[in-house]
Amino acid sequence: MKTGIIIIFHNNEKHIDTTIFIKQLSQAKDIQFCLVNNASKDNTILALQEIKEARLQNVSVVDIRKFKSDVSAVRAGARFMFSQFNLKHLGYISVNLLNIKYKGLNSLIKAISENHEVIVDYNAEALKRRDIKLTLFQSLFSVIEYLKKTKVNNQFIDRQCLTQF
């Protein structure tokens, strides 16, 4: 079973380098990505569609036409992922809560790809500590929070730890 990662975008066209993004996403073989455009007023959706059109088997795009809260956007991505894929773990990231000026979105994807096993192991351990069986929706986790807690040695994540949310 794969891990699913939902990434929420809102007006991030200038921060997406599609060429590098495609390269990073294509290297993440055990991760299914859902790129959610949350009613961007710029051309974010065009950049996300260009990434999808690169024929990456592990990338889906969901376009929300009316702006929603990050929580609602994550739920929309989770509903899509739940209906389309058999996933054991499902995490999310809201790009607008990140300090992306320092290393960019490409570093985020690289950090996820390089630390996939750490993220999955940490999530499995966290779920074991709970006594009840959770649905996929109830077990959604913040990828950035997991990477911070696992003390991954990565400049992008280190920079996020310095940022106040």
Order of alpha helices (4+ residues) and beta strands (2+ residues): beta-alpha-beta-alpha-beta-alpha-beta-alpha-alpha-beta-alpha-alpha
